[in-house]
Amino acid sequence: MIRTQGELDIATAPMLESVLLHAMHSGAPSIVLDLGQVSFIDSMGLRVLVSAAKESRNNGDRLHIECGSGRVRQMMEITAPDRSLPLVEPTVTATAGRPSP
């Protein structure tokens, strides 16, 4: 599981993109991206998610994105990339094991 927090924007998106690509090329059978603690996402962050989803579809559909609720979920609903993103509901274990901020 890849957990990210804070803002996913022009400053942080390249790092997430690198981590996601590394995970996809690692051969892991499943990759879960937990965005539950992300407070803001801009167009660069959305671009990284859409690009990673496309890469995943081309390589076995292993990426699953937990976007939780709040601002990130709202942004995805407004901009509608959710139709192309592999969104899933947060898992109980991921929510229970999440460290406090």
One Martini backbone bead per residue (centre of mass of N, CA, C, O) as a GRO file, in nm:
protein
  101
    1MET     BB    1   0.097   0.036   0.021
    2ILE     BB    2   0.020   0.373  -0.070
    3ARG     BB    3   0.084   0.665   0.118
    4THR     BB    4  -0.070   0.986   0.128
    5GLN     BB    5  -0.022   1.340   0.212
    6GLY     BB    6  -0.174   1.630   0.179
    7GLU     BB    7  -0.046   1.760  -0.109
    8LEU     BB    8  -0.141   1.719  -0.461
    9ASP     BB    9   0.097   1.867  -0.666
   10ILE     BB   10   0.342   2.013  -0.846
   11ALA     BB   11   0.549   1.938  -0.610
   12THR     BB   12   0.447   1.613  -0.553
   13ALA     BB   13   0.372   1.446  -0.811
   14PRO     BB   14   0.650   1.334  -0.913
   15MET     BB   15   0.696   1.145  -0.671
   16LEU     BB   16   0.444   0.972  -0.706
   17GLU     BB   17   0.504   0.879  -0.991
   18SER     BB   18   0.762   0.728  -0.919
   19VAL     BB   19   0.639   0.530  -0.715
   20LEU     BB   20   0.428   0.403  -0.904
   21LEU     BB   21   0.619   0.299  -1.123
   22HIS     BB   22   0.787   0.120  -0.940
   23ALA     BB   23   0.551  -0.060  -0.846
   24MET     BB   24   0.464  -0.158  -1.135
   25HIS     BB   25   0.770  -0.276  -1.194
   26SER     BB   26   0.787  -0.492  -0.943
   27GLY     BB   27   0.534  -0.714  -0.954
   28ALA     BB   28   0.301  -0.648  -0.802
   29PRO     BB   29  -0.023  -0.770  -0.776
   30SER     BB   30  -0.090  -0.508  -0.589
   31ILE     BB   31  -0.204  -0.156  -0.587
   32VAL     BB   32  -0.245   0.076  -0.320
   33LEU     BB   33  -0.388   0.403  -0.309
   34ASP     BB   34  -0.382   0.629  -0.035
   35LEU     BB   35  -0.591   0.940  -0.008
   36GLY     BB   36  -0.717   1.000   0.286
   37GLN     BB   37  -0.481   1.242   0.362
   38VAL     BB   38  -0.568   1.423   0.136
   39SER     BB   39  -0.640   1.783   0.101
   40PHE     BB   40  -0.517   1.819  -0.200
   41ILE     BB   41  -0.589   1.861  -0.562
   42ASP     BB   42  -0.457   1.896  -0.873
   43SER     BB   43  -0.399   1.865  -1.206
   44MET     BB   44  -0.128   1.715  -1.162
   45GLY     BB   45  -0.238   1.496  -0.979
   46LEU     BB   46  -0.449   1.389  -1.180
   47ARG     BB   47  -0.250   1.315  -1.403
   48VAL     BB   48  -0.103   1.095  -1.246
   49LEU     BB   49  -0.350   0.912  -1.200
   50VAL     BB   50  -0.428   0.869  -1.496
   51SER     BB   51  -0.155   0.758  -1.589
   52ALA     BB   52  -0.145   0.518  -1.390
   53ALA     BB   53  -0.407   0.386  -1.488
   54LYS     BB   54  -0.311   0.332  -1.774
   55GLU     BB   55  -0.068   0.159  -1.701
   56SER     BB   56  -0.232  -0.055  -1.551
   57ARG     BB   57  -0.415  -0.148  -1.786
   58ASN     BB   58  -0.149  -0.241  -1.953
   59ASN     BB   59  -0.059  -0.420  -1.660
   60GLY     BB   60  -0.326  -0.577  -1.507
   61ASP     BB   61  -0.491  -0.403  -1.306
   62ARG     BB   62  -0.334  -0.321  -1.004
   63LEU     BB   63  -0.468  -0.049  -0.952
   64HIS     BB   64  -0.586   0.114  -0.644
   65ILE     BB   65  -0.808   0.381  -0.533
   66GLU     BB   66  -0.818   0.557  -0.224
   67CYS     BB   67  -1.010   0.863  -0.162
   68GLY     BB   68  -1.236   0.876   0.021
   69SER     BB   69  -1.304   1.196   0.130
   70GLY     BB   70  -1.392   1.504   0.051
   71ARG     BB   71  -1.201   1.695  -0.151
   72VAL     BB   72  -1.102   1.469  -0.336
   73ARG     BB   73  -1.374   1.349  -0.411
   74GLN     BB   74  -1.492   1.613  -0.519
   75MET     BB   75  -1.287   1.659  -0.745
   76MET     BB   76  -1.353   1.394  -0.896
   77GLU     BB   77  -1.654   1.460  -0.945
   78ILE     BB   78  -1.619   1.730  -1.100
   79THR     BB   79  -1.395   1.623  -1.323
   80ALA     BB   80  -1.441   1.303  -1.394
   81PRO     BB   81  -1.192   1.081  -1.368
   82ASP     BB   82  -1.336   0.836  -1.225
   83ARG     BB   83  -1.399   0.674  -1.491
   84SER     BB   84  -1.066   0.615  -1.521
   85LEU     BB   85  -1.054   0.527  -1.224
   86PRO     BB   86  -0.957   0.282  -0.969
   87LEU     BB   87  -1.192   0.296  -0.752
   88VAL     BB   88  -1.205   0.248  -0.394
   89GLU     BB   89  -1.280   0.148  -0.099
   90PRO     BB   90  -1.186   0.158   0.200
   91THR     BB   91  -1.021  -0.033   0.410
   92VAL     BB   92  -1.027  -0.144   0.723
   93THR     BB   93  -0.720  -0.184   0.769
   94ALA     BB   94  -0.630   0.092   0.661
   95THR     BB   95  -0.792   0.263   0.864
   96ALA     BB   96  -0.689   0.131   1.132
   97GLY     BB   97  -0.364   0.171   1.046
   98ARG     BB   98  -0.375   0.469   1.058
   99PRO     BB   99  -0.200   0.727   1.131
  100SER     BB  100  -0.170   0.995   1.308
  101PRO     BB  101  -0.108   1.340   1.242
   0.00000   0.00000   0.00000
